Amino acid sequence: PFEVESVLMEHPAVAEAGVIGVPDPVMGEPIKAFVALKPGISQDPAVIRRELTAHARRRLGPAVAPREIAFADTLPHTRSGKIMRRLLKEVASGGSVTGDTTTLEDFSILAKLRKSDD
């Protein structure tokens, strides 16, 4: 995931990226990326999604490029600033958030992520 995140971060419109594997009965765990764009980006998200996918395929190969890219205003962080990928995985899987969330900086981000994931 770190390599994919790093490649996505190379795009000038990307502020941060979190990458996870989403359980799939046929494909195993295809890669899904959650991307927060920099403020003031007015480019169409569909265009940015295509650019990011093409860039990741060029740099990493088609097998490692994200199958899905979801955009969010921000990603869930701990109070110390680390992305909580476990929560991204739970949102992407459609499940409820379980486990310890006491270190989550902003609880409202979970509802926003679910909405952007639809």
C-alpha positions in Angstrom: 0.0 0.0 0.0 2.8 2.5 0.8 4.2 2.3 -2.8 0.7 2.9 -4.3 0.1 5.8 -1.9 3.5 7.3 -2.8 2.7 7.1 -6.5 -0.7 8.7 -6.1 0.8 11.5 -4.0 3.0 12.4 -7.0 0.0 13.9 -8.7 -0.2 17.7 -8.2 -3.9 17.6 -7.2 -3.5 15.0 -4.4 -3.1 16.2 -0.8 -3.1 12.7 0.7 -3.9 9.1 -0.1 -4.8 6.0 1.8 -4.7 2.6 0.1 -6.4 -0.6 1.3 -7.3 -4.0 0.0 -11.0 -4.7 -0.3 -12.1 -8.3 0.2 -13.6 -9.7 -3.0 -14.6 -13.4 -3.4 -13.4 -13.5 -7.0 -10.4 -11.2 -7.1 -9.0 -11.7 -3.6 -8.3 -8.1 -2.3 -8.2 -5.6 -5.1 -6.7 -2.2 -4.2 -8.9 0.7 -3.4 -7.6 4.2 -2.9 -9.1 7.0 -0.8 -7.8 10.3 -2.1 -8.1 13.8 -0.6 -7.5 16.6 -3.1 -5.7 19.8 -2.4 -7.9 22.8 -1.7 -8.9 24.8 -4.8 -8.8 21.9 -7.3 -11.6 22.5 -9.8 -10.7 19.7 -12.2 -13.5 17.1 -12.8 -13.0 14.2 -10.4 -13.5 11.7 -13.3 -10.6 13.2 -15.1 -8.4 13.1 -12.0 -9.5 9.5 -11.4 -8.4 8.5 -14.9 -5.1 10.4 -14.6 -4.3 8.7 -11.2 -5.2 5.3 -12.6 -3.1 5.8 -15.7 -0.1 7.1 -13.6 -0.3 4.2 -11.2 -0.4 1.7 -14.0 2.6 3.3 -15.7 4.7 3.4 -12.6 3.6 0.2 -10.8 1.9 -2.0 -13.4 -1.8 -2.9 -14.0 -1.8 -5.6 -11.3 -0.9 -3.1 -8.5 -2.9 0.0 -9.7 -6.0 0.8 -7.7 -9.2 -0.8 -9.1 -11.2 2.0 -7.4 -10.5 5.5 -6.3 -12.8 7.4 -4.0 -12.5 11.1 -3.2 -12.9 12.6 0.2 -12.4 16.0 1.8 -10.0 14.4 4.3 -9.1 10.9 5.6 -9.6 9.5 9.1 -6.5 10.4 11.2 -5.4 9.6 14.7 -4.7 12.6 16.9 -1.0 12.1 16.1 -1.8 12.4 12.4 -1.6 8.8 11.1 -4.2 7.6 8.6 -6.5 5.0 10.1 -6.5 2.5 7.3 -8.5 0.0 9.3 -11.4 2.4 9.2 -11.0 2.9 5.5 -11.2 -0.8 5.0 -14.3 -1.1 7.2 -16.0 1.7 5.2 -15.0 0.2 1.9 -16.3 -3.2 2.9 -19.7 -1.8 3.9 -19.4 -3.0 7.4 -19.8 -1.1 10.6 -16.9 0.4 12.3 -15.7 -1.8 15.1 -12.8 -1.8 17.5 -11.1 1.1 19.2 -11.8 4.5 17.7 -10.8 6.6 20.7 -7.8 8.0 18.9 -9.8 9.1 15.9 -9.4 12.9 15.5 -12.7 13.6 13.8 -15.7 11.2 14.1 -17.7 13.0 11.4 -15.3 11.9 8.7 -16.7 8.4 8.8 -20.1 9.5 7.7 -18.6 11.6 4.9 -16.5 8.7 3.7 -19.5 6.4 3.6 -21.3 9.0 1.5 -18.4 9.5 -0.9 -18.1 5.7 -1.2 -21.7 5.4 -2.6 
